[in-house]
Amino acid sequence: MQPALVSTLPRRPRRGAARAAASLLTVLLAVLLAVAPAAAQEPADAPADAPVHATDGARDGTPRGTFGETVDVRVIDVEVVVTDDEGRRVTGLGRDDFRLLVNGRETPVAFFDEVWEGRYREPAVAQGAAGAQAAAAASGETGETAAVRAPQTRYLLILDDYFTRPAQRNQVLRKLREELHLLAPQDRFAAIAYDGRRLTVLCDWTDSLAEMDVALDAAMERGGWAAYREQVSARDNPERLARVIVDQVERTYSAVAAALRTFADAPGRRVALLVAGGWPYDPAYADAELDLAVGRSRLFDTRRPLQRLADLANAAGYTLYPIDAPGAEGGAGPSAEFGDRDLGERFGEALRENNREVTLQLLADETGGEAQLDGRRLSALARAVEDTRSYYWLGFEYRRQGDGERRQIRVEVTRPGLKVRARGSFLDVSPIIEGALTAERALLLDSDDEPTLQVELGEPQRAGRGKVQQPFAVRIPFDQVTVGRGPRGPRVNLELRVAVEDGKGGRSDLTTLPLHLDLAPGMVERGFAYYDAAVKIRRQRHVLVFTLTDQATGLTLVARHEVDPR
């Protein structure tokens, strides 16, 4: 479903006092996301997730995060796990034992810490957790100061109810509940679920085991597996089925990215436990018949959206621990559903299972985490807690370009015989990407937050059989956006986005329009202007989400409206 977005001049949604109107005689078409100019600087009211980095003993207890300053120089954190040939954690390394390369160029390590057994470790402390505890006792460290020296980890549980069977999901959640006691006192836990249409926050950040229990109870009462039911209706047409699967996977990736961004503005290390029901790396192998009927077609490539999800997870500062809820489903034994299958059938099932697991493995590899597959899925929280208790925390300064491009990261250890696990890249988030994420979150996440953008809706106008044009006017506040100088005087450079969802959950592609508006004399003093347009929709209930992004700062204002033109 793709709405047509057109300008409407000179009609106004609501007549009244005289208003200044932005002059733009352009037909608004559904366009692809464009690359915005490089951002000049961050807004003054950017999210307060900037960490104060502790460097070699000068620790003040402020939890670390991912992005740094609220100017155009950012601090990028890289969590690094170092092991020997036998897979044992290596401790006691110093800053000079690491080599950090960004896009192939060596970059100084500006900030360095070692976290060992859940505590910051002084470089002079003897090897191992026992040595660290002995040093703390010898120094007379109190419980309060010990807590200051303990980094905070935030564990975000993301439930994919869309692809996951409830019984398989609940088996994972019951085991996870048994492991909640492993969280440290300073750690926090949150949970959010996606059902194919909406994100639902089950639990905001909390250290209360009782609140975590309530959230898991609510999670286990939810339905699931709607993606499979949608696929059933398309099974008579393999190519159509492949397209359905691709659409489902892409929408799920977008929802997971929105969930990560929703919980990104928090200090500390961020870990996401992602309970997935089976996302095919190649949809041609997602079904027994698709591999023959469709093959490995580039028309159905889900690898690019998968990389985008990994990029956005890194941008939000999350290490992903994907959990394969179905677990191992193959095997040589008889099946109650298929009877005694021949070797070809069993091979096809193994191929599809591997196809599903590859997706989760790639997400883990790209973000420095570990995929929890097969039997590991039933101890996922314990394994994630253990994996995030001991690591090296490297930080480097990066001059933000705001171009939306990925920068490669490579961490090397100068000592021989050691292996390194860390994220492989970070995303230089552009205002375009921030605006798109804000619009996606507003569409997916029902929120009681007050709108930050004023949009006035007019009376729908007939626009052909079964369709209407829904007029709207966007109020552009000059005190919140950057007013620059253009060839003909004051100018604003903005991005207007409109997202549409119908009553059945079908969503349009995000429509984006660059607004480069030259302002008439007196407009700035007046304080605002209106931009008028209309969106063509079917004659049924819709949710409309509007976002207005300042290309210079990335500040995004949002409004959400429900309309029913019937």
Secondary structure, DSSP 4 states (H G I P E B T S, - for coil): ---EEE---S--SS--S---B----------PPPPPPPP----TT--S-------TT----PPP-S---SSSEEEEEEEEEEE-TTS-B-----GGGEEEEETTEE----EEEEEETTEEE-TTSPSSHHHHHHHHHHTT--HHHHHHTSPPEEEEEEEETTTS-HHHHHHHHHHHHHTGGGS-TT-EEEEEEE-SS-EEEEEEEE--HHHHHHHHHHHHTS---HHHHHHHTTTT-HHHHHHHHHHHHHHHHHHHHHHHHHT-SSSSEEEEEEEES---SSGGGSSTTHHHHT-S-GGG--HHHHHHHHHHHHHTTEEEEEEETT-----SS-BTTTBS--HHHHHHHHHHHHHHHHHHHHHHHHHT---B-GGGGGGHHHHHHHHTTSEEEEEEEEE---S--EEEEEEEESSTT-EEE---EEE---HHHHHHHHHHHHHHB---PPPSS-EEE---EE-STTEEEEEEEEEEETTTS--EEETTEEEEEEEEEEEEEETTS-BPPPEEEEEEEEPPTTHHHHTEEEEEEEEEEESS-EEEEEEEEETTT--EEEEEEEE---
